[in-house]
Amino acid sequence: MKKALFLLSSLVLIGCDDEDVVNTVSGNAEVFSVTGAEIEGAQGYTSIDSIESQYPITLPDELPAGSEAELDNKLGSLGIDIEDTDCGVIDTTGDVCFGAGSDTVCVPDEVNKLGIKLYTIDIDEVKRAYDNGFYPKLAADLLGDTYANFDIERVSCSSIGL
């Protein structure tokens, strides 16, 4: 009975995303970090490392971002095993902010979409990953008020320059 209740609670919590259901039931969760952005008036995605040097845009220091190699190495150096990876985009039409309260970090208006790399990790490692520059995909119900749920469209990694 408890297992059925957990499964039903998980389904309500994470909605209809099959990836989230499979991950939650298997004790995993997805975290992500920004690897690039689609800038207003530019073609394709620009790597996160090049945005400020190529455009008159200032990204917040607290934005969960890095190059693909940096992100992969960071998880490895933390001893967090990566079960799987994927890529996606977040449409930033309107206000898109990370965090809550005074810790809110918002994406500049000139950014149309964020290219992200998703990492499937053990659910017990999500807080540690968050503390080290990754953002959890699952919402506040699972991890606390600091987290938010973004509409992420899964795309091929090559479409965002990875």
DOVEX-988890 format. One record per atom (N, C-alpha, C, O): chain; x, y, z; residue number from 1. Coordinates in steps of 0.02 Angstrom, whole numbers, plus 32768, in hexadecimal, padded with zeros to 4 digits. Layout:
! DOVEX-988890
PT|A|X|Y|Z|NUM
...
***
This chain:
! DOVEX-988890
PT|A|8029|7FC4|8000|1
PT|A|8000|8000|8000|1
PT|A|802B|803F|8000|1
PT|A|801D|806F|7FDD|1
PT|A|8062|803E|8029|2
PT|A|808D|8079|802C|2
PT|A|80AF|8086|7FE9|2
PT|A|80B6|80C0|7FD5|2
PT|A|80C4|8050|7FC6|3
PT|A|80E3|8059|7F85|3
PT|A|80B3|8077|7F53|3
PT|A|80C6|80A2|7F2C|3
PT|A|8075|8061|7F54|4
PT|A|8043|807D|7F26|4
PT|A|8036|80C6|7F36|4
PT|A|8030|80EF|7F08|4
PT|A|8032|80D7|7F76|5
PT|A|8028|811D|7F89|5
PT|A|8063|8148|7F74|5
PT|A|8059|817F|7F5B|5
PT|A|80A1|812E|7F7C|6
PT|A|80DC|8152|7F67|6
PT|A|80DB|815E|7F1B|6
PT|A|80E9|8195|7F04|6
PT|A|80C9|812A|7EF6|7
PT|A|80C7|8130|7EAD|7
PT|A|8093|8163|7E97|7
PT|A|80A0|818C|7E6C|7
PT|A|8057|8160|7EB6|8
PT|A|8023|8190|7EA4|8
PT|A|8038|81D7|7EB7|8
PT|A|802C|8206|7E91|8
PT|A|8057|81DF|7EF1|9
PT|A|806E|8221|7F06|9
PT|A|80A3|823B|7ED6|9
PT|A|80A4|8276|7EC5|9
PT|A|80CE|820E|7EC0|10
PT|A|8103|8221|7E90|10
PT|A|80E5|8238|7E4F|10
PT|A|80FB|8269|7E31|10
PT|A|80B2|8214|7E37|11
PT|A|8092|8226|7DF8|11
PT|A|8070|826A|7DFD|11
PT|A|8074|8292|7DCE|11
PT|A|804F|8278|7E35|12
PT|A|8030|82B9|7E3F|12
PT|A|8064|82F0|7E41|12
PT|A|805C|8325|7E23|12
PT|A|809A|82E2|7E65|13
PT|A|80D1|8313|7E6D|13
PT|A|80F0|8325|7E2B|13
PT|A|80FC|8360|7E1D|13
PT|A|80FF|82F4|7E03|14
PT|A|8127|8301|7DC7|14
PT|A|80FF|8302|7D87|14
PT|A|811B|8309|7D51|14
PT|A|80BE|82FC|7D8C|15
PT|A|8094|8303|7D50|15
PT|A|809D|82CB|7D1F|15
PT|A|80A5|8291|7D32|15
PT|A|809B|82DC|7CDF|16
PT|A|8098|82AA|7CAA|16
PT|A|80DB|829D|7C88|16
PT|A|80DD|8277|7C58|16
PT|A|8110|82B9|7C9F|17
PT|A|8151|82AF|7C80|17
PT|A|816A|8268|7C90|17
PT|A|817D|825A|7CC9|17
PT|A|816A|823C|7C5E|18
PT|A|817E|81F7|7C68|18
PT|A|81C5|81F1|7C84|18
PT|A|81D2|81C6|7CAE|18
PT|A|81F3|821C|7C6D|19
PT|A|8238|821B|7C86|19
PT|A|8239|8225|7CD2|19
PT|A|825D|8202|7CF6|19
PT|A|8211|8255|7CEB|20
PT|A|8210|8263|7D32|20
PT|A|81F3|8229|7D5A|20
PT|A|820B|8219|7D90|20
PT|A|81C0|8208|7D3F|21
PT|A|81A2|81CF|7D61|21
PT|A|81D6|8197|7D67|21
PT|A|81DF|817B|7D9E|21
PT|A|81F7|8186|7D30|22
PT|A|8229|8151|7D31|22
PT|A|8262|8162|7D61|22
PT|A|8277|8138|7D89|22
PT|A|827A|81A0|7D5E|23
PT|A|82B1|81B5|7D8A|23
PT|A|829D|81B2|7DD3|23
PT|A|82C3|8198|7DFC|23
PT|A|8262|81CB|7DE5|24
PT|A|824D|81CD|7E2A|24
PT|A|8244|8187|7E46|24
PT|A|825B|8178|7E7E|24
PT|A|8225|815C|7E21|25
PT|A|821A|8117|7E37|25
PT|A|825D|80F3|7E41|25
PT|A|8263|80C9|7E6D|25
PT|A|828E|8103|7E18|26
PT|A|82CF|80E2|7E1E|26
PT|A|82FF|8107|7E4D|26
PT|A|8339|80F4|7E52|26
PT|A|82E8|813B|7E6F|27
PT|A|8311|815F|7E9F|27
PT|A|8340|8192|7E80|27
PT|A|8371|81A6|7E9F|27
PT|A|8331|81A9|7E43|28
PT|A|835A|81DA|7E22|28
PT|A|8333|821B|7E18|28
PT|A|82F6|821E|7E21|28
PT|A|8357|824F|7E05|29
PT|A|8339|828F|7DF5|29
PT|A|8366|82B1|7DC1|29
PT|A|83A1|82A0|7DBA|29
PT|A|834A|82E2|7D9E|30
PT|A|8371|8307|7D6E|30
PT|A|8383|834B|7D89|30
PT|A|835B|836D|7DA8|30
PT|A|83C1|835E|7D7C|31
PT|A|83D9|83A2|7D89|31
PT|A|83F2|83BD|7D47|31
PT|A|8402|8397|7D1A|31
PT|A|83F6|83FF|7D41|32
PT|A|840E|841C|7D03|32
PT|A|8436|845A|7D11|32
PT|A|8435|8476|7D48|32
PT|A|845A|846E|7CDE|33
PT|A|847E|84AD|7CDF|33
PT|A|847E|84C9|7C98|33
PT|A|8479|84A4|7C67|33
PT|A|8481|850A|7C94|34
PT|A|847E|852D|7C54|34
PT|A|84C2|8528|7C31|34
PT|A|84F6|8535|7C4F|34
PT|A|84C1|8515|7BF1|35
PT|A|84FF|8510|7BCA|35
PT|A|8503|8545|7B93|35
PT|A|8538|8552|7B78|35
PT|A|84CA|8564|7B83|36
PT|A|84C9|8596|7B4E|36
PT|A|8486|85B8|7B4C|36
PT|A|8459|85AA|7B73|36
PT|A|8480|85E6|7B1C|37
PT|A|8441|860C|7B16|37
PT|A|8436|8621|7ACF|37
PT|A|8465|862C|7AA8|37
PT|A|83F7|8628|7ABE|38
PT|A|83E3|8645|7A7E|38
PT|A|83D6|868F|7A8D|38
PT|A|83A9|86A0|7AB3|38
PT|A|83FE|86B9|7A6D|39
PT|A|83FC|8701|7A7A|39
PT|A|83D1|8723|7A44|39
PT|A|83D5|8711|7A09|39
PT|A|83AA|8753|7A59|40
PT|A|8380|877A|7A2B|40
PT|A|83AB|8797|79F2|40
PT|A|83DC|87B9|79FF|40
PT|A|8397|8788|79B4|41
PT|A|83BA|87A3|797A|41
PT|A|83F6|877B|7963|41
PT|A|8416|878D|7931|41
PT|A|8407|8744|7986|42
PT|A|8441|871B|7973|42
PT|A|8429|86D9|7956|42
PT|A|83EF|86C5|7960|42
PT|A|8454|86B7|7933|43
PT|A|8445|8676|7916|43
PT|A|845D|863E|7944|43
PT|A|8497|863F|7959|43
PT|A|8432|860F|7956|44
PT|A|8446|85D5|797D|44
PT|A|8456|85E5|79C6|44
PT|A|8444|861A|79E0|44
PT|A|8477|85B6|79E5|45
PT|A|8488|85BC|7A2C|45
PT|A|84D0|85D3|7A34|45
PT|A|84FC|85BF|7A0F|45
PT|A|84DA|85FE|7A65|46
PT|A|851C|8617|7A77|46
PT|A|8530|85F6|7AB9|46
PT|A|8507|85F3|7AE7|46
PT|A|856C|85DE|7ABD|47
PT|A|8582|85BD|7AFB|47
PT|A|8580|85EF|7B34|47
PT|A|8589|862B|7B2B|47
PT|A|8575|85D5|7B6F|48
PT|A|8570|8600|7BAA|48
PT|A|85B0|8627|7BB6|48
PT|A|85AF|865F|7BD0|48
PT|A|85E9|860A|7BA3|49
PT|A|862A|862B|7BAC|49
PT|A|8634|8666|7B7D|49
PT|A|865D|8691|7B8B|49
PT|A|860F|8668|7B45|50
PT|A|8619|869B|7B12|50
PT|A|85E6|86D3|7B12|50
PT|A|85EF|8706|7AF1|50
PT|A|85B0|86CC|7B37|51
PT|A|8578|86FC|7B33|51
PT|A|858E|8742|7B44|51
PT|A|8582|8771|7B1E|51
PT|A|85AF|874B|7B7D|52
PT|A|85C1|878F|7B94|52
PT|A|85F6|87AF|7B68|52
PT|A|85F8|87EC|7B62|52
PT|A|8621|8787|7B49|53
PT|A|8654|87A4|7B1E|53
PT|A|863A|87B4|7AD8|53
PT|A|8656|87DF|7AB6|53
PT|A|8605|8793|7AC2|54
PT|A|85E9|879F|7A7F|54
PT|A|85AD|87CE|7A7E|54
PT|A|859D|87E9|7A49|54
PT|A|858C|87D7|7AB6|55
PT|A|854F|87FF|7AB8|55
PT|A|8551|882E|7AF4|55
PT|A|8573|8820|7B26|55
PT|A|852D|8865|7AF0|56
PT|A|852A|8894|7B2A|56
PT|A|84F9|887A|7B5F|56
PT|A|84C9|889D|7B70|56
PT|A|8505|883E|7B78|57
PT|A|84DA|881E|7BA8|57
PT|A|8504|880B|7BE5|57
PT|A|853B|87F2|7BDE|57
PT|A|84E9|8818|7C20|58
PT|A|850A|8803|7C5D|58
PT|A|84DF|87CD|7C7C|58
PT|A|84A5|87D7|7C8E|58
PT|A|84FD|8792|7C83|59
PT|A|84DA|875A|7CA3|59
PT|A|84E7|875C|7CEE|59
PT|A|851E|876D|7D04|59
PT|A|84B5|874B|7D16|60
PT|A|84C0|8749|7D5E|60
PT|A|84F5|8715|7D71|60
PT|A|84F6|86DE|7D54|60
PT|A|8520|8725|7D9F|61
PT|A|8554|86F7|7DB5|61
PT|A|8536|86B6|7DD2|61
PT|A|8554|8681|7DCC|61
PT|A|84FB|86BB|7DEF|62
PT|A|84DB|8682|7E10|62
PT|A|84B4|8656|7DE0|62
PT|A|8498|8623|7DF5|62
PT|A|84B2|8667|7D9F|63
PT|A|848F|863E|7D6F|63
PT|A|84AE|85F8|7D6E|63
PT|A|84EB|85F2|7D67|63
PT|A|8486|85C3|7D74|64
PT|A|84A2|8580|7D73|64
PT|A|84BA|856F|7D2D|64
PT|A|8494|8558|7D03|64
PT|A|84FA|857B|7D20|65
PT|A|8513|8576|7CDB|65
PT|A|855C|855F|7CD9|65
PT|A|8581|8564|7D0B|65
PT|A|8570|8545|7C9F|66
PT|A|85B5|8532|7C92|66
PT|A|85B9|850F|7C50|66
PT|A|8587|84FF|7C31|66
PT|A|85F6|8503|7C39|67
PT|A|85FF|84DD|7BFC|67
PT|A|85F1|8493|7C0B|67
PT|A|85F1|847E|7C44|67
PT|A|85E4|846D|7BD7|68
PT|A|85D5|8426|7BE0|68
PT|A|860E|8403|7C04|68
PT|A|8602|83DB|7C32|68
PT|A|864C|8410|7BF1|69
PT|A|8686|83F0|7C11|69
PT|A|868A|8404|7C5A|69
PT|A|8697|83D9|7C85|69
PT|A|8680|8444|7C6A|70
PT|A|8683|845B|7CAF|70
PT|A|864E|8437|7CDA|70
PT|A|865C|8422|7D12|70
PT|A|8612|8432|7CBE|71
PT|A|85DB|8412|7CE3|71
PT|A|85E9|83C8|7CF0|71
PT|A|85DF|83B0|7D27|71
PT|A|85FF|83A5|7CBB|72
PT|A|860E|835E|7CC2|72
PT|A|8645|8354|7CF7|72
PT|A|8640|8328|7D21|72
PT|A|8679|837D|7CF3|73
PT|A|86B1|8378|7D23|73
PT|A|869C|8389|7D6A|73
PT|A|86B3|836A|7D9A|73
PT|A|8670|83BB|7D71|74
PT|A|865A|83CF|7DB3|74
PT|A|8635|8396|7DD6|74
PT|A|8642|8387|7E10|74
PT|A|8606|8376|7DB3|75
PT|A|85E3|833D|7DD1|75
PT|A|8613|8306|7DE3|75
PT|A|860E|82E7|7E18|75
PT|A|8642|82F8|7DB6|76
PT|A|8675|82C4|7DC3|76
PT|A|869F|82D4|7E00|76
PT|A|86AC|82A8|7E29|76
PT|A|86B4|8313|7E07|77
PT|A|86DE|8326|7E40|77
PT|A|86B7|8323|7E81|77
PT|A|86D4|831C|7EB7|77
PT|A|8675|832A|7E7E|78
PT|A|864B|8325|7EB9|78
PT|A|863D|82DC|7ECB|78
PT|A|8621|82CE|7F00|78
PT|A|864F|82AF|7E9F|79
PT|A|8642|8268|7EAB|79
PT|A|85F9|8255|7E9E|79
PT|A|85E1|8223|7EB7|79
PT|A|85D7|827E|7E76|80
PT|A|8591|8270|7E65|80
PT|A|858F|8249|7E23|80
PT|A|85A6|8262|7DF0|80
PT|A|8575|820D|7E27|81
PT|A|8570|81E3|7DEC|81
PT|A|8539|81FB|7DBE|81
PT|A|8502|820C|7DD4|81
PT|A|8547|81FD|7D7D|82
PT|A|8517|8212|7D4B|82
PT|A|84F8|81D3|7D2D|82
PT|A|851B|81AA|7D0F|82
PT|A|84B6|81CB|7D36|83
PT|A|8493|8191|7D1C|83
PT|A|8485|819A|7CD1|83
PT|A|8488|816A|7CAB|83
PT|A|8476|81D8|7CBC|84
PT|A|8464|81E6|7C77|84
PT|A|8469|8231|7C6C|84
PT|A|846A|8258|7C9C|84
PT|A|846C|8245|7C2C|85
PT|A|846C|828D|7C1B|85
PT|A|843B|8298|7BE2|85
PT|A|8429|826A|7BBD|85
PT|A|8426|82D5|7BDB|86
PT|A|83F9|82E9|7BA6|86
PT|A|8401|8335|7B9D|86
PT|A|8425|8354|7BC3|86
PT|A|83E0|8351|7B6C|87
PT|A|83E3|8399|7B61|87
PT|A|839C|83B5|7B5A|87
PT|A|836D|8390|7B4B|87
PT|A|8396|83F5|7B65|88
PT|A|8355|8415|7B5F|88
PT|A|835C|8460|7B58|88
PT|A|8392|847C|7B5A|88
PT|A|8322|847F|7B50|89
PT|A|831F|84C8|7B4D|89
PT|A|82E7|84E1|7B7B|89
PT|A|82B5|84BF|7B86|89
PT|A|82F2|851C|7B95|90
PT|A|82C0|853F|7BBD|90
PT|A|82AF|857F|7B99|90
PT|A|82DB|85A8|7B8D|90
PT|A|8270|8588|7B88|91
PT|A|825A|85C5|7B67|91
PT|A|8258|85FB|7B9C|91
PT|A|8237|85F4|7BD0|91
PT|A|827A|8633|7B8F|92
PT|A|827E|8668|7BC1|92
PT|A|8251|86A3|7BB0|92
PT|A|825C|86DB|7BC9|92
PT|A|821F|8698|7B86|93
PT|A|81EE|86CC|7B78|93
PT|A|81CC|86DC|7BBA|93
PT|A|81B3|86AF|7BDC|93
PT|A|81CA|871B|7BCD|94
PT|A|81B1|872F|7C0F|94
PT|A|81EB|8729|7C40|94
PT|A|8225|8723|7C2C|94
PT|A|81DB|872B|7C7F|95
PT|A|820F|8728|7CB2|95
PT|A|8220|86E0|7CC3|95
PT|A|81F3|86B8|7CD3|95
PT|A|825F|86CF|7CBF|96
PT|A|8277|868D|7CD6|96
PT|A|82AD|869B|7D0A|96
PT|A|82E0|86B9|7CFC|96
PT|A|829E|8684|7D47|97
PT|A|82CC|8690|7D7E|97
PT|A|82DA|864E|7DA2|97
PT|A|82AF|8622|7DA6|97
PT|A|8316|864A|7DBD|98
PT|A|832A|8611|7DE6|98
PT|A|832C|8627|7E2E|98
PT|A|833C|8661|7E3C|98
PT|A|831C|85FB|7E5C|99
PT|A|831F|860B|7EA3|99
PT|A|82DE|8628|7EBC|99
PT|A|82AB|8626|7E9A|99
PT|A|82E0|8644|7EF9|100
PT|A|82A5|8660|7F18|100
PT|A|82BA|8699|7F46|100
PT|A|82F2|869C|7F5E|100
PT|A|828C|86C7|7F50|101
PT|A|8298|86FF|7F7E|101
PT|A|82D2|872A|7F69|101
PT|A|82D8|873C|7F2F|101
PT|A|82FD|873A|7F98|102
PT|A|8336|8766|7F8A|102
PT|A|836D|8743|7F63|102
PT|A|839C|8763|7F4B|102
PT|A|8367|8700|7F5B|103
PT|A|8399|86DB|7F35|103
PT|A|8386|86D0|7EEC|103
PT|A|83A4|86A8|7ECA|103
PT|A|8353|86F5|7ED5|104
PT|A|833B|86EC|7E91|104
PT|A|836E|8707|7E5E|104
PT|A|8389|873E|7E66|104
PT|A|837A|86DF|7E2A|105
PT|A|83A7|86F1|7DF4|105
PT|A|837E|86EB|7DB4|105
PT|A|8367|86B5|7DA3|105
PT|A|8375|8724|7D90|106
PT|A|834B|8724|7D55|106
PT|A|8375|8727|7D15|106
PT|A|83AB|8744|7D13|106
PT|A|8359|8709|7CE0|107
PT|A|837A|8708|7C9F|107
PT|A|836E|874C|7C7D|107
PT|A|8335|8764|7C7D|107
PT|A|83A1|876B|7C5F|108
PT|A|8398|87AB|7C3C|108
PT|A|8366|87A5|7C03|108
PT|A|835F|8770|7BE4|108
PT|A|8343|87DC|7BF5|109
PT|A|830F|87DE|7BC2|109
PT|A|8328|87CD|7B7C|109
PT|A|8301|87B4|7B53|109
PT|A|8368|87DA|7B6E|110
PT|A|8383|87CD|7B2B|110
PT|A|838C|8783|7B1C|110
PT|A|839A|8770|7AE3|110
PT|A|8384|8759|7B4E|111
PT|A|838B|8711|7B45|111
PT|A|8346|86F3|7B36|111
PT|A|8318|86FB|7B5E|111
PT|A|8340|86D2|7AFB|112
PT|A|8300|86B4|7AE7|112
PT|A|82F6|866E|7B02|112
PT|A|82BF|865C|7B17|112
PT|A|832B|8647|7B02|113
PT|A|8329|8602|7B1B|113
PT|A|836B|85F1|7B3C|113
PT|A|83A0|860B|7B29|113
PT|A|8367|85C5|7B6C|114
PT|A|83A3|85AA|7B8C|114
PT|A|83AE|8563|7B74|114
PT|A|837F|853B|7B74|114
PT|A|83EA|8553|7B60|115
PT|A|83FD|850E|7B50|115
PT|A|8418|84EF|7B8F|115
PT|A|8444|850C|7BB0|115
PT|A|8400|84B4|7BA1|116
PT|A|8414|8494|7BDF|116
PT|A|842B|844C|7BD5|116
PT|A|8417|842B|7BA5|116
PT|A|8456|8436|7C02|117
PT|A|8469|83F0|7C05|117
PT|A|8449|83D3|7C43|117
PT|A|8451|83EF|7C7A|117
PT|A|8425|839C|7C3B|118
PT|A|8404|837A|7C72|118
PT|A|842D|833D|7C87|118
PT|A|8447|8318|7C5D|118
PT|A|8433|8333|7CC8|119
PT|A|8457|82FB|7CE4|119
PT|A|8428|82D3|7D11|119
PT|A|8408|82F1|7D3D|119
PT|A|8424|8293|7D07|120
PT|A|83FE|8268|7D34|120
PT|A|842E|824E|7D69|120
PT|A|8460|822D|7D59|120
PT|A|841E|825E|7DA8|121
PT|A|8449|824B|7DE0|121
PT|A|841E|822C|7E17|121
PT|A|83E1|822E|7E13|121
PT|A|843E|8210|7E4A|122
PT|A|841A|81F5|7E83|122
PT|A|83F4|822E|7EA6|122
PT|A|840F|8264|7EAF|122
PT|A|83B7|8220|7EB8|123
PT|A|838D|8255|7ED6|123
PT|A|83AB|8270|7F17|123
PT|A|839E|82A9|7F29|123
PT|A|83D2|8248|7F3A|124
PT|A|83F3|825F|7F78|124
PT|A|842A|8291|7F6B|124
PT|A|8440|82B3|7F9A|124
PT|A|8441|8297|7F2E|125
PT|A|8478|82C4|7F1D|125
PT|A|8460|8308|7F01|125
PT|A|8489|8333|7EF0|125
PT|A|841F|8311|7EFB|126
PT|A|8403|834D|7EDB|126
PT|A|8417|838D|7F01|126
PT|A|842B|83BE|7EE3|126
PT|A|8410|838C|7F43|127
PT|A|8421|83C8|7F6A|127
PT|A|846B|83DA|7F62|127
PT|A|847C|8415|7F5C|127
PT|A|8496|83A8|7F63|128
PT|A|84DE|83B6|7F5B|128
PT|A|84ED|83D0|7F15|128
PT|A|8516|83FD|7F0D|128
PT|A|84CB|83B5|7EE3|129
PT|A|84D4|83CE|7E9E|129
PT|A|84BC|8416|7E9A|129
PT|A|84DD|8440|7E7B|129
PT|A|8483|8425|7EB9|130
PT|A|8469|846A|7EBA|130
PT|A|849A|849A|7EDB|130
PT|A|84A6|84D0|7EC2|130
PT|A|84B6|8485|7F12|131
PT|A|84E7|84AF|7F35|131
PT|A|8526|84BC|7F0C|131
PT|A|854E|84E8|7F1C|131
PT|A|852F|8496|7ED6|132
PT|A|856A|849C|7EAD|132
PT|A|855B|84B0|7E65|132
PT|A|8580|849F|7E37|132
PT|A|8524|84D4|7E5B|133
PT|A|8517|84F3|7E1A|133
PT|A|84E8|84CE|7DEB|133
PT|A|84E6|84DE|7DAF|133
PT|A|84C3|849D|7E03|134
PT|A|8492|847A|7DDA|134
PT|A|844D|8489|7DF5|134
PT|A|8445|8499|7E30|134
PT|A|841B|8485|7DCB|135
PT|A|83D8|8495|7DE0|135
PT|A|83AC|8457|7DD9|135
PT|A|83AE|8436|7DA5|135
PT|A|8385|8447|7E0B|136
PT|A|835A|840C|7E07|136
PT|A|831F|8417|7DD8|136
PT|A|8301|844D|7DD8|136
PT|A|830F|83E5|7DB1|137
PT|A|82D6|83EA|7D84|137
PT|A|8294|83E5|7DA9|137
PT|A|8263|8406|7D98|137
PT|A|8292|83BB|7DDD|138
PT|A|8254|83B2|7E02|138
PT|A|8246|83EE|7E2F|138
PT|A|8273|8413|7E42|138
PT|A|8207|83F6|7E3E|139
PT|A|81EE|8432|7E5E|139
PT|A|81F4|8432|7EAA|139
PT|A|820F|8405|7EC9|139
PT|A|81DA|8468|7EC6|140
PT|A|81DD|8477|7F0E|140
PT|A|81C1|8440|7F3A|140
PT|A|81D9|8437|7F72|140
PT|A|818F|841B|7F24|141
PT|A|8171|83E8|7F4E|141
PT|A|81A3|83B5|7F65|141
PT|A|819D|8399|7F9C|141
PT|A|81D5|83A7|7F3D|142
PT|A|8206|8374|7F4D|142
PT|A|8241|8390|7F75|142
PT|A|825A|836E|7FA1|142
PT|A|8257|83CD|7F66|143
PT|A|8297|83E4|7F80|143
PT|A|8295|8425|7FA8|143
PT|A|82C8|8437|7FC4|143
PT|A|825E|8448|7FAD|144
PT|A|825B|8485|7FD4|144
PT|A|824E|84C2|7FAA|144
PT|A|8250|84BF|7F6D|144
PT|A|8242|84FA|7FCB|145
PT|A|822D|8538|7FAA|145
PT|A|8261|8557|7F7D|145
PT|A|8250|8581|7F53|145
PT|A|82A0|8544|7F83|146
PT|A|82D4|8562|7F5A|146
PT|A|82CF|854C|7F11|146
PT|A|82EB|856D|7EE6|146
PT|A|82AD|8517|7F04|147
PT|A|82AD|84F9|7EC1|147
PT|A|826E|850A|7E9B|147
PT|A|823A|8518|7EB9|147
PT|A|8272|8509|7E5A|148
PT|A|8239|8517|7E2F|148
PT|A|8236|84E2|7DF8|148
PT|A|8265|84BD|7DEE|148
PT|A|81FF|84E1|7DD6|149
PT|A|81F5|84B0|7DA0|149
PT|A|81F2|84D6|7D5F|149
PT|A|81C8|8503|7D57|149
PT|A|821E|84C5|7D30|150
PT|A|8220|84E7|7CEF|150
PT|A|8203|84BA|7CBA|150
PT|A|820A|847D|7CBD|150
PT|A|81E3|84D8|7C88|151
PT|A|81CD|84B3|7C4E|151
PT|A|8209|84A8|7C22|151
PT|A|8224|84D6|7C04|151
PT|A|821F|846A|7C1F|152
PT|A|825B|8459|7BF9|152
PT|A|8246|8430|7BBD|152
PT|A|8225|83FD|7BC3|152
PT|A|825A|8448|7B82|153
PT|A|824F|8423|7B45|153
PT|A|828F|83FC|7B36|153
PT|A|82C5|8419|7B2F|153
PT|A|8289|83BA|7B32|154
PT|A|82C3|8391|7B22|154
PT|A|82D4|8398|7AD8|154
PT|A|82A8|8395|7AAD|154
PT|A|8315|83A1|7ACB|155
PT|A|832D|83A9|7A86|155
PT|A|836E|8381|7A7F|155
PT|A|838C|836C|7AB0|155
PT|A|8382|8377|7A41|156
PT|A|83C3|8356|7A35|156
PT|A|83FA|8386|7A4D|156
PT|A|83F4|83C3|7A46|156
PT|A|842E|836A|7A68|157
PT|A|8465|8392|7A82|157
PT|A|8486|83BB|7A4A|157
PT|A|849D|83F3|7A56|157
PT|A|8488|83A0|7A0E|158
PT|A|84A7|83C5|79D7|158
PT|A|8480|8404|79C5|158
PT|A|849D|8433|79AA|158
PT|A|843F|8405|79D3|159
PT|A|8418|8440|79C1|159
PT|A|8427|847C|79EE|159
PT|A|8415|84B5|79DE|159
PT|A|8448|8470|7A27|160
PT|A|845B|84A8|7A53|160
PT|A|84A7|84AF|7A57|160
PT|A|84C2|84CF|7A84|160
PT|A|84C9|8492|7A27|161
PT|A|8511|849A|7A22|161
PT|A|853B|846C|7A4D|161
PT|A|8576|847A|7A56|161
PT|A|851F|8437|7A66|162
PT|A|8546|8408|7A8F|162
PT|A|8556|83C9|7A67|162
PT|A|8577|839C|7A80|162
***
